[in-house]
Amino acid sequence: MLFHTNTTISLIISSIAAANTTSSIESELLIEEIKRGAPIERVDPKYPIQAARTGQEGWVIVSYVIGKDGKVNSAIVEESSNKSMFNKSTLNAINSWTFEPTTVDGKPIEQCKNSVRIDYTLSNAENGARRKFVSQYKKILTMIDEKSFEDANNAINKLKKRGAWNLYEDAWLSSLEVQYFNKKGDESGEIDALNRLSYGHDNYLDTNTTLNHMIRLFKLNLKNKLYVDAIRLAKVIEKTDAKSVVFPSMIKTVEQIETFIESGGHYSVQGTIKEGVWRYDLARDSFAFDGATDHLRKLDIRCDNKFVSYRVKEQSTWKIPKSYGECALYVYGDENSVVNLIEVKNS
């Protein structure tokens, strides 16, 4: 879980002769002092009764804002294993959390880009995959190999709706979806399934399967110009690839991405609104929308140090101050509608 600790971080300009820097010089060079607020009250979510009765485990990823008063607001579920079971319980708990205010030079500020993963596990849950799950898994795999996509999709949804599986089975169910979307040629669905796998499932899949999924997601991120996601994933691959079989060949590509983000021209990114929102991590500090936007309701910009909401307007360019830090967009609109975003070249 990504919680803040009560530490003081001094952002200073360093020099080569750091060993000879005195405390007085260090004080003169101090830019700002950030003190991150420690948790005051962090209530654990209640395990949903229905999930406990059916023996279902799960997980939820939530992003949230900590206001100047230390209270949590604007919590949103990023991803979850079973929204009907665990989302409400998770949001109810997180919205009650309180923190000491985070301060910059003694003045309280918002902390706008926080995320946490909540795991729901049962002490009496079976380890590994149960016999019934394995049987269904094999049947669906055969359907996928035979390109019986409608039957495979129905069987996957039926397995999901049954609502009783542990985290190990959840990981392999997502892996099964990856294979389904891959064989079907649905890259959007495949990216979604691969992203679900990236949320902490490496302990349940073997290393080769995990690496293969990561490499595939890296390639799809590049193809779809999701450059921030690609760079972040490359760092995870480096840690996972203990024998350095894959990562060395990726280094040049990562360097090319970073160079293009810094000095390349405009480029467009396309996304689809699902469950009311499309999330995107910005690579640059300026962006615009291409084409009609009447199907888009509003836009949230969640950055490290700022959270703002806008109405979406055609032919408008948003310029984000560097002081906001790294930012993610949340575009709200009509279900299954397409978002055409332009990353504007750095001036």
Beta strands, then each sheet from edge to edge (+ up, - down):
strand 1: 8-12
strand 2: 30-35
strand 3: 39-41
strand 4: 58-66
strand 5: 72-80
strand 6: 98-99
strand 7: 102-104
strand 8: 107-109
strand 9: 111-120
strand 10: 267-272
strand 11: 277-281
strand 12: 286-289
strand 13: 296-303
strand 14: 307-310
strand 15: 317-319
strand 16: 327-333
strand 17: 338-343
sheet 1: 1+ 2- 7+ 8-
sheet 2: 3+ 6-
sheet 3: 5+ 4- 9+
sheet 4: 10+ 17- 12+ 15-
sheet 5: 11+ 16- 13+ 14-
end
